[in-house]
Each structure stands twice: as structure tokens, then as C-alpha cells.
């Protein structure tokens, strides 16, 4: 099935590849070759849509996250080897943050892909420096460590350009500044780049990579996979036994390790958050909306929220925000009027009566929050007690980030504080103010 078959057709030359019955063709050399590859036999089903997105050059950046055994690395390694054999000017650079981890991880993974594709005779590997060479053309797969930036910057190919880049265990890198610098060095002299980022999400939402996975940008796609999507015989029965054992004795560890969920460090405040799209159709029937405002200026952001509360199901839907720094009250009022066309009541932080008076002067119906003793703790506990807090991360990216990252702090002995932190909580405060009338037993100051 995976043997190369050489044949000619007139004066046409090239390489003919078949991926799950779909023929892909690229001119190369002086003969036509045929390799039949069964997608079903090599790639887990959850990655079929990713393959077609890559084939159609739909995105540049592919973020593949998930838990143990989700076959992310297997899929990426096959795509890279397959792509280099298809495109005669394509090369690849595969990265780990620490160079010494390359040999026993990504180097072995690429070697595995070459073997299962049945093209061992056409590739040559060496370890010093680590690389694989596609013998018919001299195209290369190079391996680099993020701890040696000079070697990355000096990467050159005698033929073609670096079409494929793969960051394995992306969370080990220091952040997007480091990754952007590497991409800028490698993404030159070609087109149709394909950059893979594979990782198991860290526990804390405040991790830079979990935050990055929430950001939607043109040319970027995030995919999540788990071992449950992988054919059972690929992983073996024991893998599933161990997964089920952990699920029984420690459900939270199972969710993080096997399902790839962001479970928090143990100090997570809101465990009832769902990040998903809130559709226009849903918003059209919301009948219990409220608006809240947290003042800000200079380094502290101004935050305005609009949300709907389903009392029966105890679900809060947060679907609109204005989040800005260095914005005057006059400018803020202009922004609010564009959304609040009916001039509905806005509940504001009562700590700034002058700002409330100024906003009122601009024609907005603003009132100060009643607050009261322990109102912060009461409001947060009320939010914690809801069945679900649904946030649209595209409409409300700052709200999604703040609610997801909001965690208790530890003291010097590692003990969790009993008090909720008063920082990075502007959207949380605005939501609390907006829902003050829905909270019972508010003790007025």
C-alpha cells in the first residue's frame, strides 16, 4: 500500500500522491511516482478537517491542544513529511524550547512518520546536527532548540524555504514575543507557510498559552483533541484502563491530564465558566439584561458590561463589553450611547460620585451601586453559586480573560488566601454592579 510505483505518461513528469483516495500532484524529477497512503490508517479522525484546512491553505497558524494520547504530534509529523515530499521547495524546522530534548522527542517522532509512510529508503537521518534529508531533492527537516536563538536566526536552506514550522510543547516557550521573533527569522522567501503549535494546556488559565488560545485572529485556528477520538487499538487497552482509573480516583486530574482541560491551580475562583459564542438569535430573545460600569483611567481600564440573567436556570450570559484605558468620561459616554440606544439604567461604582454626575450630564441614566459591608465577597460568591456563567470570548475578550484567570493568592507558606484579590477584576466588578438588584440580602451602607 505504501510502496512507490514508478511510471510515465507521455512527457509529463512529477510525483503523484494519494491521500485517502484524493490525488495530489506536484511536478518533480523525470518520472511520475505514485504512493497510496490511507488517511484512515495513519491519522486519527478528529484531524481530517485539519488536513483539509492545510491542503486548502486556509490558515497559517494551527494551534493543536489536548490531553495525553490525543495524537497531535503524530498528525503533525505526518503532515510535515508528506508536505515536503509533495512540494519541492518546502523545508521544515522543528523546535523544542530546550535543545537537549530534541533527540528523544521530535526527532524520533519525525522518524516514526517517515517509517509509517513507508518511505524510509528516500530519507536519510543524522543526529549531529539532528536533521532528516529527503534524498531525491536535498530538502531538509531541521531541529532547533529555543535556548540557542543564534542557531535559529542563522538557519538557511540550499534549496527552497522553510514552509513548515513546528513548536512541540509550545507552553515551554516564554511567550508570544519569543515565538514571533523565531517566526520572523524563519518565515522568509516563500509563501503558503504552515506553523504548528502543539501542547497540553497548563492548569492555570493565566498561563500565556491558555490566554493565547482564546484569541481569535485571521490566519489562526485552534483545535482541541482528546484520546477518546483516537482508535482504541492505536493506544492499547492499558492506556484506557489507566485513564478510567484516574477518572474514578481523581476526576480533576483526569480532566486536566487526559481531556486537556484548564482546571485551575486549586485557587480558581470561578469554576462555572463556559466560553462559547453567544449568537445573535440568543441575544434577540434576552429579556433580563443589565448594564454595569467600573471606572478607570490611566493604568486602570474603564469597563462597561451588558449581560442577561436567566433566573430560572441561574445562568448569566455576558455578551457585550467596552474596555479601554486613558478614556475620558465624555468619550466613554459616546461609546456607551452607541450600544445603549434605549438609555437603560447603568449601575456604576459609587466610589466616584463626580464621575456619576458627569455621566448623568452627558444624558446617561447612571446610578451608584449600593454596595454595603462585604459586598465584594457577597457579589463574587453569588457569581460562584450560579449554575453557569457563559461568556462570548470574541465579543468580550477582556471579560473572558479576567473571569478565567481570577485566582486566589498564596501567602509565603503556599496557603491560599481567604480574601478575593483586588486586582485584574474590572469586568468582574462591573458585572457585580449590574446584577446588584438580583442579589438578595444586600446590606445597604
C-alpha positions as a printed Julia matrix, in Angstrom:
445×3 Matrix{Float64}:
   0.0    0.0     0.0
   2.83   2.38    0.84
   5.3    1.36   -1.88
   6.45   3.83   -4.51
   5.36   2.78   -8.02
   7.21   4.43  -10.9
   5.51   5.0   -14.25
   5.48   7.52  -17.1
   2.73   9.24  -19.06
   3.94  10.94  -22.2
   6.24  13.86  -21.45
   4.62  14.64  -18.09
   6.84  14.3   -15.07
   6.19  14.67  -11.38
   5.16  12.95   -8.19
   1.62  11.74   -7.65
   0.42  11.2    -4.11
  -2.9    9.81   -2.97
  -4.11  10.77    0.5
  -7.19   8.74    1.48
  -8.25   8.39   -2.14
  -7.74  12.06   -3.03
  -4.97  12.54   -5.6
  -2.48  15.35   -5.02
   0.09  16.11   -7.71
   3.37  18.03   -7.92
   5.95  18.07  -10.72
   9.33  16.74   -9.77
  12.25  14.97  -11.47
  11.93  12.98  -14.67
   9.44  10.35  -13.69
   5.98  10.1   -12.2
   5.68   8.27   -8.91
   2.63   7.02   -7.08
   2.29   6.46   -3.35
  -1.03   5.37   -1.92
  -1.5    6.46    1.68
  -4.61   5.6     3.68
  -5.54   8.59    5.81
  -7.72   6.36    7.94
  -4.82   4.05    8.76
  -2.42   6.79    9.88
  -4.35   9.86   11.05
  -6.92   9.97   13.84
 -10.39  11.02   12.58
 -10.53  14.28   14.54
  -7.68  15.6    12.37
  -9.33  15.02    8.99
 -10.76  18.59    8.95
  -7.33  19.96    9.89
  -5.74  18.15    6.95
  -8.23  19.68    4.52
  -7.68  23.14    6.0
  -3.94  22.7     5.45
  -4.46  21.38    1.94
  -6.57  24.43    1.05
  -4.1   26.86    2.72
  -6.98  28.05    4.86
  -4.8   29.18    7.78
  -1.16  29.85    8.56
  -1.08  29.1    12.28
  -2.51  25.81   13.59
  -2.8   25.53   17.38
  -3.35  21.88   18.36
  -4.09  21.39   22.04
  -5.39  18.48   24.05
  -4.63  15.83   26.62
  -2.48  12.73   26.68
  -2.77  10.33   23.78
  -4.68  12.72   21.53
  -2.32  12.03   18.59
  -1.41  15.68   17.96
   2.28  15.01   17.4
   1.62  12.01   15.17
  -0.62  14.05   12.92
   1.79  16.98   12.65
   4.8   14.8    11.88
   2.91  13.03    9.07
   1.75  16.36    7.6
   5.31  17.71    7.55
   6.9   14.63    5.92
   4.03  14.3     3.47
   4.14  18.01    2.61
   7.86  18.05    1.93
   7.52  15.14   -0.48
   4.68  16.96   -2.21
   6.17  20.46   -2.51
   9.67  20.5    -3.98
  10.69  23.83   -2.39
   9.39  23.0     1.09
  11.61  22.52    4.14
  10.82  22.37    7.85
  12.18  23.47   11.21
  11.01  21.58   14.3
  11.57  23.22   17.68
  11.68  22.38   21.38
  12.42  25.04   23.95
  15.43  23.1    25.23
  17.67  21.59   22.53
  18.69  18.52   24.53
  15.07  17.31   24.48
  15.03  17.04   20.68
  16.58  13.59   20.18
  14.12  11.63   22.32
  11.01  13.53   21.25
  10.52  15.33   17.94
  13.43  13.67   16.15
  12.03  10.25   16.98
   8.54  11.43   16.05
   9.58  12.55   12.57
  11.44   9.26   12.12
   8.24   7.43   13.04
   6.27   9.38   10.41
   8.8    8.52    7.7
   8.57   4.85    8.64
   4.77   4.58    8.73
   4.53   6.39    5.4
   6.74   3.63    4.0
   9.37   5.98    2.54
  12.42   5.04    4.63
  14.51   4.49    1.5
  14.01   8.1     0.42
  15.04   9.77    3.68
  18.37   9.94    5.47
  18.68  10.98    9.11
  21.6   12.03   11.26
  21.93  13.21   14.85
  24.83  15.66   14.77
  23.34  18.07   14.0
  19.88  16.46   14.07
  18.2   16.55   10.66
  16.41  14.46    8.07
  17.19  14.88    4.36
  14.82  13.93    1.55
  17.4   12.25   -0.67
  15.81  12.77   -4.13
  15.91  16.58   -3.8
  18.0   17.53   -0.77
  15.06  19.09    1.09
  15.51  19.06    4.86
  13.79  18.84    8.21
  16.0   20.63   10.73
  15.7   20.58   14.52
  16.44  23.56   16.74
  16.29  24.43   20.44
  14.79  27.7    21.6
  17.71  28.0    24.0
  20.03  28.65   21.04
  18.49  31.67   19.26
  21.63  32.35   17.2
  21.37  28.96   15.5
  17.71  29.61   14.71
  18.47  33.02   13.24
  21.22  31.59   11.03
  19.05  28.76    9.63
  19.45  28.51    5.85
  18.37  26.02    3.18
  20.3   25.38   -0.02
  17.04  24.61   -1.8
  13.65  26.22   -1.21
  12.38  27.85    2.0
  11.05  26.95    5.44
   7.42  26.16    4.7
   6.73  24.2     7.89
   7.49  25.22   11.47
   6.54  23.08   14.45
   6.69  24.17   18.1
   6.34  20.99   20.15
   5.38  21.51   23.83
   4.75  25.15   22.96
   3.94  26.04   26.57
   7.63  25.55   27.41
   8.47  28.7    25.43
   8.42  32.02   27.24
   5.56  33.61   25.3
   4.46  35.11   22.02
   7.29  37.66   21.92
   9.81  34.83   21.73
   7.75  32.88   19.19
   7.17  35.93   16.97
  10.91  36.57   16.89
  11.56  32.98   15.77
   8.82  33.11   13.15
  10.21  36.35   11.77
  13.58  34.64   11.31
  12.17  31.53    9.61
   9.18  32.76    7.59
  11.07  34.3     4.69
  11.43  33.8     0.97
   8.3   31.79    0.3
   4.54  31.55    0.65
   1.91  29.17    1.98
   3.62  28.86    5.37
   2.24  26.34    7.84
   3.11  26.78   11.54
   2.08  24.14   14.09
   1.84  24.69   17.84
   1.2   21.53   19.9
   0.73  21.48   23.66
  -1.16  20.12   26.63
  -2.86  23.14   28.27
  -1.36  24.1    31.65
  -3.72  24.05   34.63
  -3.91  27.8    35.12
  -5.84  29.98   32.7
  -3.34  32.74   33.5
  -0.68  30.79   31.59
   0.27  32.76   28.49
  -0.55  29.9    26.15
  -4.04  29.38   27.54
  -4.68  33.08   27.06
  -3.3   32.92   23.53
  -5.6   30.01   22.68
  -8.6   32.25   23.42
  -7.54  34.95   20.97
  -9.16  34.76   17.55
  -7.11  36.18   14.7
  -7.15  35.98   10.94
  -4.97  33.12    9.72
  -5.13  31.28   13.06
  -7.13  28.2    14.01
  -7.29  26.39   17.36
  -8.18  22.69   17.5
  -8.8   20.61   20.63
  -8.47  16.82   20.67
  -8.59  14.03   23.25
  -7.69  10.36   23.43
 -11.39   9.5    23.12
 -11.21  10.49   19.44
  -8.35   8.09   18.73
  -8.95   4.47   17.6
  -8.65   2.34   20.72
  -6.21  -0.18   19.22
  -3.73   2.63   18.47
  -3.26   3.41   22.14
  -3.77  -0.04   23.57
  -6.2   -1.26   26.2
  -3.91  -0.4    29.12
  -3.94   3.3    28.19
  -7.73   3.37   28.55
  -7.6    1.39   31.8
  -5.21   3.94   33.33
  -7.35   6.84   32.1
 -10.51   5.38   33.62
  -8.73   4.63   36.88
  -7.64   8.25   37.23
 -11.12   9.45   36.27
 -12.51   7.46   39.18
  -9.99   8.39   41.88
  -9.19  11.97   40.83
 -11.68  13.47   38.34
  -9.99  16.87   38.24
  -6.58  15.39   37.41
  -8.27  13.28   34.72
  -9.9   16.35   33.16
  -6.56  18.12   33.0
  -4.22  15.27   32.02
  -6.43  13.26   29.67
  -9.08  15.72   28.5
  -6.69  18.67   28.2
  -8.94  20.99   30.2
  -7.8   24.1    32.03
  -8.79  23.09   35.55
  -7.03  25.79   37.55
  -4.27  25.6    40.11
  -6.58  24.98   43.05
  -7.15  28.66   43.67
  -9.51  29.17   40.73
 -12.42  31.35   41.84
 -14.92  30.72   39.05
 -15.31  27.06   38.15
 -18.66  27.6    36.45
 -17.42  29.45   33.35
 -18.29  28.42   29.82
 -16.55  30.24   26.97
 -18.55  29.98   23.77
 -20.22  32.03   21.07
 -23.46  33.73   22.12
 -25.44  34.04   18.92
 -27.45  36.99   17.65
 -30.51  34.75   17.89
 -29.94  34.21   21.61
 -29.36  37.88   22.25
 -32.56  38.8    20.39
 -34.69  36.99   23.0
 -32.83  38.08   26.13
 -35.39  39.8    28.35
 -33.49  40.41   31.58
 -30.45  42.44   30.54
 -28.48  44.74   32.8
 -25.56  47.12   32.45
 -22.68  47.87   34.78
 -19.68  50.2    34.76
 -16.35  50.18   36.56
 -14.47  53.46   36.37
 -10.9   53.61   35.24
  -8.23  55.94   33.95
  -4.51  55.87   33.2
  -3.29  52.36   34.09
  -6.72  51.2    35.31
  -9.14  50.37   32.49
 -12.68  51.63   32.15
 -15.03  48.66   31.78
 -18.68  48.59   30.68
 -20.67  45.36   30.55
 -24.02  44.19   29.19
 -25.38  40.81   30.27
 -28.54  38.73   30.58
 -29.61  36.69   33.61
 -31.8   33.61   33.25
 -33.28  33.41   36.75
 -34.98  30.06   36.21
 -31.83  28.24   35.11
 -29.49  30.53   37.09
 -27.35  31.25   34.03
 -25.6   34.52   33.32
 -24.81  35.45   29.7
 -22.14  38.13   29.18
 -22.21  39.3    25.57
 -21.03  42.92   25.3
 -18.17  44.96   26.71
 -16.31  48.21   26.31
 -12.82  48.01   27.77
 -10.48  50.97   27.38
  -7.55  52.75   29.02
  -6.94  56.51   29.01
 -10.51  57.26   28.02
 -12.29  60.36   29.35
 -15.81  60.21   30.74
 -17.04  62.18   27.73
 -15.53  59.69   25.29
 -16.79  56.77   27.38
 -20.31  58.21   27.28
 -20.14  58.43   23.48
 -19.11  54.77   23.26
 -21.86  53.67   25.63
 -24.57  55.56   23.73
 -23.75  53.59   20.59
 -24.76  50.4    22.42
 -27.28  51.66   24.96
 -29.65  53.24   22.43
 -32.65  52.84   24.75
 -30.76  54.66   27.52
 -31.28  51.85   30.03
 -30.06  52.24   33.59
 -26.33  51.66   34.2
 -25.16  50.73   37.7
 -21.73  52.23   38.41
 -19.11  52.09   41.09
 -20.43  54.55   43.68
 -16.91  55.44   44.83
 -16.76  58.2    42.21
 -19.84  60.46   42.63
 -18.25  63.17   40.45
 -17.96  60.75   37.53
 -21.56  59.65   38.04
 -22.7   63.28   37.95
 -20.63  63.94   34.83
 -22.05  60.9    33.02
 -25.52  61.99   34.0
 -24.76  65.37   32.47
 -23.98  63.61   29.18
 -27.51  62.2    29.17
 -26.91  58.68   30.54
 -29.12  57.12   33.21
 -26.45  56.2    35.75
 -26.87  55.19   39.38
 -24.33  54.3    42.02
 -24.1   50.75   43.29
 -25.49  50.31   46.79
 -22.58  48.14   47.87
 -22.59  47.61   51.63
 -20.37  45.72   54.1
 -18.69  42.71   52.49
 -20.42  43.49   49.18
 -17.38  42.36   47.18
 -17.28  38.93   48.83
 -21.05  38.62   48.63
 -21.15  39.52   44.94
 -18.36  37.13   43.97
 -19.91  34.29   45.97
 -23.22  35.0    44.24
 -21.47  34.66   40.88
 -19.74  31.48   42.04
 -23.08  29.99   43.02
 -24.63  30.42   39.57
 -25.2   27.27   37.55
 -23.2   28.73   34.66
 -21.52  31.97   33.57
 -21.47  31.99   29.78
 -19.05  34.45   28.19
 -18.59  35.06   24.49
 -14.77  35.32   24.15
 -14.96  37.06   20.78
 -17.47  39.7    21.82
 -15.95  40.04   25.32
 -12.26  39.03   25.24
 -11.28  41.04   28.33
 -14.17  39.67   30.36
 -13.34  36.12   29.29
  -9.7   36.58   30.26
 -10.38  38.2    33.65
 -13.0   35.71   34.79
 -10.89  32.75   33.62
  -7.67  33.98   35.22
  -9.15  35.19   38.51
  -7.49  33.13   41.25
  -6.88  33.33   44.97
  -3.38  34.26   46.04
  -0.99  32.25   48.2
   0.94  33.51   51.19
   4.66  32.88   51.66
   3.88  29.42   53.03
   1.82  28.48   49.99
  -1.52  28.72   51.81
  -4.45  30.1    49.82
  -5.71  33.49   50.99
  -9.29  33.65   52.25
  -9.8   37.04   50.58
 -10.51  37.63   46.92
  -7.71  39.64   45.25
  -8.5   43.25   44.38
  -6.7   43.4    41.04
  -7.36  42.49   37.42
 -11.07  42.35   38.26
 -12.6   45.33   36.42
 -15.04  43.26   34.38
 -15.95  41.25   37.49
 -16.75  44.44   39.39
 -18.81  45.81   36.51
 -20.82  42.58   36.36
 -21.36  42.64   40.13
 -22.73  46.18   39.94
 -25.02  45.31   37.04
 -26.59  42.41   38.93
 -26.88  44.03   42.34
 -30.69  44.02   42.24
 -30.69  40.26   41.59
 -28.65  39.55   44.69
 -30.74  39.03   47.77
 -29.9   40.28   51.27
 -27.83  43.23   50.04
 -26.89  45.16   53.16
 -27.09  48.84   52.3
 -24.41  51.05   53.7
